[in-house]
Amino acid sequence: MSKLEQFQSFIRSNGKDLTGVDVPVILSNEQAKLPQLKFTFGWTIEVGVSAHEHDGYCPSGIKSGSASNARDLAHDKAKEYVSGQNSLFNDRFLTILGPDIAENFLIRNRGLKSAPETYVGSKVCYRCHGSGSQSCSSCYGSGSNSCSGCHGSGRVSVSRHDSYNNRTVYTTESCSSCWGSGKKTCYTCNGSGSVTCGTCSGGGYLYHSYTIDGEAKRSTNWAYNSSDYHKWTSEFVKNSGLNLVYNLTEITEVDVEGTLDGCTFMYAFTAKLPTLQFTATIDKVDTKMCFAGKKNTTHNAGGVYDPAVWSVAQKMAGGSQSADKVALATPAVKNIIEANTTHTQIALLDENWVSTDIKDAVLSNYQNLVTQLKKQSVKGITPNMFAGLIKYTYLFFTLGMLIALLFPKFAVDSGYRMSVTQIPEWMMALLTMQFGLFGLPAVANYAFVLGLLWLSYQGVKKLYWKNISNAKIWVLAISITLLLPHMALTLYYNTVELLGHSPAMASTLVSGSLLVGLYLLVIGVKWPQKWYSKIFGLIAGVSFYCALQYGLFLINPTYGFIENNANYSGDVAALLSSGLRFMGNNLIEWALLSVGFTYFLTRRKFWLKAKTMVADYESPVLLKSMNMDK
């Protein structure tokens, strides 16, 4: 089988595997050439000095006194290596690159490691000026702090009950924390007023070291020894490198003052490069296919897969899910999309098996598909958001009213508790260390805040149901950091306070049934499947609701839910009014809960529904494009 027949068979079989359809490529005009190429290449040795800081730690090396003296010695030694007075780096170059020069003719730059000498110097610490210690920041060098128990006065106010005269007596006495002195020994410096310098670790000096590094930088010139070569050969050699040529001959070391002046070492050799070119006919359109090197590496495949790939990809985003699934499962289309999404290179595009125009058209159709799916994923979200807002608003309204009715004394006192509007003031007091959390020193506030912020950030990043931008993660993390302490402390203290109140079960049953009973209407409409049965369901719900309220009115004289049965409705309205006042005091909290639940739960519901729809395409890259790969 000739080369032409081999390549034609290869293209047709590969094309079908990639695209799922036959690739009708006909090859002709085989042109094989074996030009001789003459290469001259070399390396320039560069030597540099690298500086390193070690703070208070003294590294091993040549002790050179001051840091500036160590730096000067390293630079002098580097100049000695460059001038050729010391052949250290030249000898190392021959040891490292010698085998590559003779066998592989590598074209990449090579590091020559560091010289064995390390020059070490020191200078006086700028923080402590060589003393090794610095003034304590907690007590400002005094060795003591103002007593927090008496605020520095030495005395504290106390009160006692005089049972004989039945009165409360107020007086002062010596502070037991500081024994009346008004000051306490600083726990940071133990009263000394100074602490070990953290910059130099108490040594008084900072250390610097200097090392000498070498690098061999490569340059290349080359020319043809024969005039019989393909025009694209130069481009191929530049893109592919010397490892693709074969039959290397006439390897010689040449004079440094030759073509590549300035190189420390230079070599020259002659090589032969096999090249192969065809004319490919696809749907009566001709294109060139170019191959070269030891294993017929593709230089330019001429876009021979374009018609086959486009016949599949053009149907994508046309409204047919089955056509979209076929296109996304086709290897060529799948690889093009994945390469673009992950910013990676693939031979299909680099070697021009598929042209840039077709690639762009495939990606355009794919983006249209992604846009269509994104629009479908949020279709109808606005009315659902509105319905959800009504649902959650009434849910939290009912919950708040039931709490107020069940614990009326607790509801009356709600206006005196800290609300969400006071959070900025509370956080400012916390960060300015006006008080300490849980009885700890005020400086520990920052540890709590930063720790909670870090936990919030990591929690949102891992637990949020979809991939979101870093900016959104930070917004949610900061919001949680601000609101979570308020919510947690409010829940804790209010729960403790509720335990001290007796529940008013009777009034809650009568008044609460007015609010909770309305869910009978919702059930009556929601459960029936047919539209006409929903009408009957609504009528039934209204009937049950009215019967419930009338039944409670009838049994009220027996059980005494409302003391004055003659003014039953007025007393029930009064109870509801007290609940409404409680809701007014906590309006912002209930509104935030309603909006938060509506926004996140509705969006999550739509997102999960959309993910199920997108997952049906069986395309991981599509999930990634839709931010659903989490």
Secondary structure by P-SEA (a helix, b strand, c coil): ccaaaaaaaaaaaaaaaaccccccccccbbbbbbbbbbbbcbbbbbbbbbbbbbccccccccccccaaaaaaaaaaaaaaaaacccaaaaaaaaaacccccccccccbbbbcccccbbbbbbccccccccccccccccccccccccccccccccbbbbbbbcccccbbbbbcccccccccccccccccccccccccccccccccbbbbbbbbbbbbbbbbcccccccccccaaaaaaaacccccccccccbbbbbcccccccccbbbbbcbbbbbbbbbbbcccbbbbbbbbccccccccccccaaaaaaacccccccccaaaaaaaaacaaaaaaaaaaaacccccccccccccaaaaaaaaaaaaaaaaaaaaaaacaaaaaaaaaaaaaaaaaaaaaaaaaaacaaaaaaccccccccaaaaaaaaaaacccccccccccaaaaaaaaaaaaaaaaaaccccccccaaaaaaaaaaaaacaaaaaaaaaaaaaaaaacccaaaaaaaaaaaaaacaaaaaaacccccaaaaaaaaaaaaaaaaaaaaaaaaacccccccccccaaaaaaaaaaaaaaaaaaaaaaaaaaaaaaaaaaaaaaaaaaaaaaaaaccccaaaaaaacccc
